[in-house]
């Protein structure tokens, strides 16, 4: 049964589905979706949204626990979101996705630090770890990097 305490797990896994769908389309030879554009662009835009969302969670943690969280968390969360956005504006889609993959991995490292300092639970971190691996693997397939 889905409860308030485990809803975030379901939502996190569901958030990985568009990445998996894009990877499956590329793997199947589908490179564009009528009315939406290239599958790589679709994946990159969704990755930007999710990276920004995770960075926003970190910003929220900083604002809520201001005196307890690591000081650079405020700067890091904003910087990662800005870099992700600029990558989509200024780079070709393969480079943008490579930067977004780095952003996902870096944000996971931040979550690891927050888990170590007991700001997030081990269960939440483990969910983030698994979904980040699924997401980055799917992005690698989507861009033919992997």
N, C-alpha and C positions, 0 to 999 in steps of 0.2 A: 504494500500500500504506500502511496506517495504521501509523505507528510511534509510539513514546513521545514523540518530539519534535513530532509534529503532531497527536497525539490531542486536545490542548486546543482546536485549531481546530475539529475535528469536534464536540466536545462543546459548544462555544460556539454554533455554528450550530444544532445540534439544540435548544439551549435557547431559541432564538427561535421555534421551530415552534409552541408553544402560543399565543404572541402573534399569529402569523399566522393560526392556526386561529380564534381568537376574532374577529379582524378580518373574516375571511371569513364567519363565521357572522352577525355584525352586518350586513355588507354584503348577505348573502343574506336578511335579514329574520328570522333566528333570534335571539331575545333571551334565551331561557332554555333550559337543558339539564335535562331531567328528572332529578331526583335530585341535581343539583349547584347549581342556582340560576341567577341571572342571569349572562349571558356577561360583562358588565362586572365583576361581583364576582369571577368566576373569573379574569379577566385581572388585576384589581387584587391579588388574593391571590398569584398567581404572580409579579407584579411585585415585591411586597414580599419574597418569598423570594429573588428574584434580586438585588435591591438589597442585601439583607442579606448575601447571599453575596459580592458584589463588595466591599462594605464590609469584610467579614471578611478577604478577600484583602489589602486595604490594611492592616488591623490586623496581619495576619501579616507583611507586608513590614516594618512598623514594628518589630515584636517581633524579627524575624530580623536586620534591619539597623539596629538602634536608633540607633547613633551616626552613621549615614550618611543616613538618610531625613529628610525635613523634619519638624521637631518637632511641628507641629500634626496630623500624619497620624493619630496615636493618637486625638486628640479628634475630628477630622473624621469618621473612620470610624464611631465610636460615635454621634456626633450625627446623621449621615445615616441610620443604621439606626433610631435612636429616632424621628426625624421621620417616616420612612416608616411605621413601626408606628403612631404616633399619628395619622397622616393616615387610616389605615384605621379606626381606632377612633372618631375624632371628626368626620370630614368625610363629606359625601355622596360617593358613588362617583366622580362626575365630578371633584370637587375633589381627592379622594384620588389619582386617576390623574394629574391635572395635577401634583400635588406629586411623585408617583413619576417622572413624565417629567423633571421638574426634577432629581430625585435621580440618574437615569440620566445626564443631561447633565453634572451636576456631577462625578459619579464618573469620567466620561470625561475631564473636564478634569484631575482628579487623576492619571489614568493618563497624560495628556499630559505633565504635570509629571514624573512618574516616568520616562517615556521620555526626556525631555530630560536628566534626571540620570543616565540609563543604568541605572536599576533594572529596567526592562522593555525587551524588544526592540521594534524597529520593527514586526516581523511580528506580535507579540502586540497592539501598539497598533492596527495597521491592522485586525486581526480585530475588536477591540473597537469600533472606529469603525464599521465596516460593520454589525455586529450591533446596536449601539446605535441606528443610524439605522433599521434594519429594525424593531426593537422599539418605538421611540418612534413611528414612523409607524403601526405596527399599533395601538398604544394610542390614538393620536389617532382612528383610524377606529372603534375599539371604543367610545369615549366620544362619538362624533359631534362631537368638537371640530374635527377636520380637515375 
